[in-house]
Amino acid sequence: MSIETTVYSTLSGASGVTNLVSTRIYPLMAPDSAAVPYITYQVIAGNAHDILVGAAMSERKLVQINCISNSYANAKAIATAVKAAFVNVGYCTPDRDDYFPQTENHRTSLDIALIG
């Protein structure tokens, strides 16, 4: 299973996440028609684990998860649910916040380090 598949299955299988965003979980970017709130995710860095002979058997990837909502409090609540979903799966970094005046949406982003 790819790390990207793990990310999607972890998010879509966590009731704390789906209670807030339903099935609106998208790789890379949400469609223009996507209802808010939603989550996007993307791999932002990665490296293979070195072995002595042959191809690497696993790799470490850093996945950015963006929690988008029309309220700051809800974006933070989604991020909290995402962190809870990954508590036994990967390492979460502290989150970062943004506001987009053109859409009046808030974004809380966090990075998850995964090995797969």
C-alpha positions in Angstrom: 0.0 0.0 0.0 1.4 3.4 -0.9 1.7 6.2 1.7 -0.8 8.2 -0.2 -3.3 5.4 0.1 -2.5 5.2 3.8 -3.2 8.9 4.2 -6.5 8.7 2.5 -7.7 5.5 4.2 -6.6 6.9 7.6 -8.5 10.1 7.1 -11.6 8.6 5.6 -11.7 5.9 8.2 -11.6 8.3 11.2 -15.0 9.3 12.4 -13.6 12.4 14.0 -12.5 13.6 10.6 -15.5 12.4 8.6 -17.9 14.0 11.1 -16.4 17.3 10.2 -15.6 17.0 6.4 -17.7 14.0 5.3 -16.0 12.5 2.3 -14.4 15.8 1.1 -10.8 14.6 1.3 -8.8 15.3 -1.9 -5.2 14.7 -3.1 -3.4 17.9 -4.1 -6.3 20.3 -4.5 -10.1 20.3 -4.1 -12.3 20.8 -7.1 -13.7 24.3 -7.6 -17.1 23.0 -6.8 -16.0 21.4 -3.4 -18.1 22.5 -0.5 -16.3 23.8 2.6 -15.1 22.4 4.9 -12.7 19.9 3.3 -9.2 18.4 3.5 -6.4 18.3 0.9 -3.2 16.4 1.2 0.1 16.1 -0.8 3.5 14.6 -0.4 6.0 17.5 0.1 9.2 15.5 0.8 10.5 12.0 0.9 13.6 9.8 0.9 14.2 6.1 0.6 15.7 4.1 3.4 19.2 3.0 2.5 20.0 -0.7 2.3 23.3 -2.5 1.3 22.1 -4.3 -1.8 19.1 -3.8 -4.1 16.2 -1.4 -4.0 15.0 0.3 -0.9 12.3 -1.6 0.9 10.7 1.4 2.4 10.7 5.2 2.3 9.9 8.1 4.5 7.5 10.7 3.2 6.4 14.0 4.6 2.7 14.7 3.8 1.1 18.1 4.2 -2.5 18.0 5.2 -4.6 21.2 4.8 -7.8 21.7 6.7 -10.0 24.2 5.0 -13.0 25.8 6.6 -14.9 29.1 6.6 -14.2 29.5 10.3 -10.9 29.5 12.1 -12.4 27.4 15.0 -13.6 24.7 12.6 -10.3 24.5 10.7 -8.5 24.0 14.1 -11.1 21.3 15.0 -10.4 19.5 11.8 -6.7 19.6 12.4 -7.2 18.2 15.9 -9.2 15.3 14.4 -6.5 14.7 11.8 -3.8 14.6 14.5 -5.9 12.1 16.5 -6.4 9.9 13.4 -2.6 9.7 12.9 -1.6 9.2 16.5 -0.4 5.6 16.0 0.4 5.9 12.3 2.9 8.8 11.9 4.5 11.8 13.5 2.7 15.1 13.4 4.4 18.5 13.3 2.9 21.6 14.9 0.2 23.2 12.7 0.3 26.5 10.8 -2.6 28.8 10.1 -3.5 30.9 7.1 -6.5 33.1 6.0 -7.5 33.7 2.4 -9.5 37.0 2.1 -10.5 36.3 -1.5 -12.5 33.2 -0.4 -12.9 34.1 3.3 -11.5 30.6 4.2 -9.2 29.6 6.9 -6.5 26.9 6.5 -4.7 25.0 9.2 -1.9 22.9 7.8 0.1 20.2 9.4 2.8 17.7 8.2 2.7 14.0 8.9 5.9 11.9 8.7 5.2 8.4 7.5 7.2 5.3 6.7 5.9 2.9 4.2 
